[in-house]
Amino acid sequence: SQTIHQWPATLVQPVGSPLSLECTVEGTSNPNLYWYRQAAGRGLQLLFYSVGIGQISSEVPQNLSASRPQDRQFILSSKKLLLSDSGFYLCAWSGTPGYGYTFGSGTRLTVV
Amino acid sequence: AQSVAQPEDQVNVAEGNPLTVKCTYSVSGNPYLFWYVQYPNRGLQFLLKYITGDNLVKGSYGFEAEFNKSQTSFHLKKPSALVSDSALYFCAVRDRGADGLTFGKGTHLIIQP
């Protein structure tokens, strides 16, 4: 069966420090991968999606970047965090269009 | 373009009463429709989906949803609410020609004992 792993679960980072969040999927190949941010327990903001290795689409210009170095690995990064980068970050994958998304457990990022 | 509207930020229901969380959508073709639930500090969990066939779909935890093509709606329902149903609920749509899902803004469901 397919599983998605996202870590760490919580992270507290100072302003100006770098960021790396990792997401990996098991049990499937060539998934579509997504990074979302959720502020204050409300709506989902799509940040990046990827349909294949090295293929990244950015939905919102910001202080973040994404990479997909392997088929089932999706990384969210920042060189210098801002206070406004705080939030709940969710990774998701999808395969067959009719089967929706499967989400990771999320990372709570607090920038101080 | 595809879009989803969840008109209520919050829905309050007494335990044991029926509940409805509203969702309307807009797509250019035939939709795939989904409901997800999110508990605090957790990822979204899949509840149910409509792909084709029977307009009434049943999902996890006793939830169901009815696809209404003429009203472009996909409301989430449950006959008898539990306190443990309190959570944030997201409706999502995917046009069959599109690459990804579009999510609504979410509705907080609060079940009062």
Interface residues (C-beta under 8 A of the other chain):
Chain A: Q6 N32 Y34 G41 R42 G43 L44 L46 Y49 V51 F88 L90 A92 S94 P97 G98 Y99 G100 Y101 T102 F103 G104 S105 G106 R108
Chain B: Y32 F34 Y36 P40 N41 R42 G43 L44 Q45 F46 K49 I51 L88 F90 A92 R94 R96 D99 G100 L101 F103 G104 K105 G106
